[in-house]
Amino acid sequence: MEKLRIITAIRNAAHRLESGTHYQWGHMGACNCGYITQEVTKLTQEEIHRKAMVRHGDWSEQLNDYCPSSGLPMDDLISKLINFGFNLDELANLERLSDQRVLQALPLEKRDLQFNIKADVITYMRTWATMLEEELLSKVQLPLGLTSLASKQETKTEVEESPFF
């Protein structure tokens, strides 16, 4: 499942960020998209940055200039992200924390995220992953007569707590 791989990569990147690893928005391997790239490619921050510096521009500019057949190292990295399941808009939105759907999922008082603040990046990533999980779960169709595990657990708990059993 492609979406599940994406969700896992986003959650892993958020966890690594929260665990205290180096974050620097101006560093192509240690920024918002850099962390996702690390998860997908298993390259180090330095390797990603070195590949990115062959061409001018930050992630937003390089995504805008992306050409899958250029042979440039950064375009190859972007191709790997696309082949993994991300799209250019998602990556551009991640770099600037600008996907309106993700922002709308946050409480009103938490929507003013700063794209270069580590805690805001973690919040954005986790919210994005949760949205993707909810989209994935909404497409799951259970056969007739079956209920979800959550409702079965609730029923079991109600029976166990009943004074008649």
Secondary structure, 3 states (H helix, E strand, C coil): CHHHHHHHHHHHHHHHHHCCCCCCCCCCCCCHHHHHHHHHHCCCHHHHHHHHCCCCCCHHHHHHCCCCCCCCHHHHHHHHHHHHCCCHHHHHHHHHCCCHHHHHCCCHHHCCCCCCCHHHHHHHHHHHHHHHHHHHHHCCCCCCCCCCHHHHHHHHHHHHHCCCC
